[in-house]
């Protein structure tokens, strides 16, 4: 899975490290601390920039359908 080309995207290292493996959710009250990058991270939750949400969703759904060992929680699905 880690070397699957559909799972590899360029990312800002510092933002990716702080995001860790936190679940995605909407964080309307949170503010971005990353300058021009609109990523929000608060209380072990993350909200990606609007422009990236579709690509993230398609990647997660591809992994869910391709790799039987990968299972998303119902809330993330």
Legacy VTK file of the C-alpha trace (Angstrom):
# vtk DataFile Version 3.0
C-alpha trace
ASCII
DATASET POLYDATA
POINTS 77 float
0.000 0.000 0.000
2.726 2.471 0.927
4.357 2.242 -2.497
1.092 2.334 -4.457
1.349 5.345 -6.780
-2.243 6.317 -5.957
-1.137 6.810 -2.345
1.852 9.073 -3.063
1.325 12.827 -3.276
3.664 15.739 -2.655
3.090 17.399 0.708
4.662 20.021 2.918
6.691 17.903 5.342
6.012 19.977 8.465
2.254 20.023 7.840
2.196 16.303 7.067
4.148 15.504 10.244
1.769 17.553 12.419
-1.276 15.990 10.751
0.011 12.581 11.788
-2.803 10.080 11.192
-5.577 12.227 12.646
-9.070 11.727 11.242
-10.425 14.305 8.841
-13.360 16.423 9.960
-14.698 19.933 9.539
-13.149 22.444 11.956
-15.034 25.723 11.393
-13.689 27.415 14.542
-10.050 26.418 13.973
-7.592 28.626 12.122
-4.742 27.548 9.917
-1.260 27.998 11.379
0.532 27.242 8.116
0.604 30.540 6.232
-0.806 30.145 2.734
-1.600 26.451 3.331
-5.192 26.254 4.560
-4.740 22.979 6.469
-6.296 23.089 9.944
-5.266 20.818 12.819
-6.938 20.979 16.215
-7.513 18.542 19.063
-6.205 15.504 17.156
-8.472 16.229 14.160
-7.556 17.665 10.757
-9.391 19.629 8.063
-7.670 19.657 4.675
-7.921 22.628 2.324
-11.059 22.613 0.178
-9.010 22.176 -3.006
-7.547 18.869 -1.704
-10.676 17.216 -0.295
-11.814 15.466 -3.478
-8.382 14.007 -4.171
-8.092 12.802 -0.569
-11.561 11.217 -0.682
-10.837 9.443 -3.988
-7.529 8.132 -2.632
-9.128 6.818 0.560
-11.945 5.133 -1.387
-9.443 3.590 -3.822
-7.457 2.146 -0.899
-10.645 0.874 0.746
-11.653 -0.950 -2.444
-8.212 -2.212 -3.485
-6.665 -3.415 -0.223
-8.836 -5.686 1.905
-6.546 -5.171 4.933
-7.332 -1.440 4.842
-10.597 -0.538 6.501
-11.897 2.946 7.091
-14.121 3.698 10.053
-17.758 4.369 9.264
-17.380 8.008 10.296
-14.494 8.488 7.851
-16.276 6.608 5.089
LINES 1 78
77 0 1 2 3 4 5 6 7 8 9 10 11 12 13 14 15 16 17 18 19 20 21 22 23 24 25 26 27 28 29 30 31 32 33 34 35 36 37 38 39 40 41 42 43 44 45 46 47 48 49 50 51 52 53 54 55 56 57 58 59 60 61 62 63 64 65 66 67 68 69 70 71 72 73 74 75 76
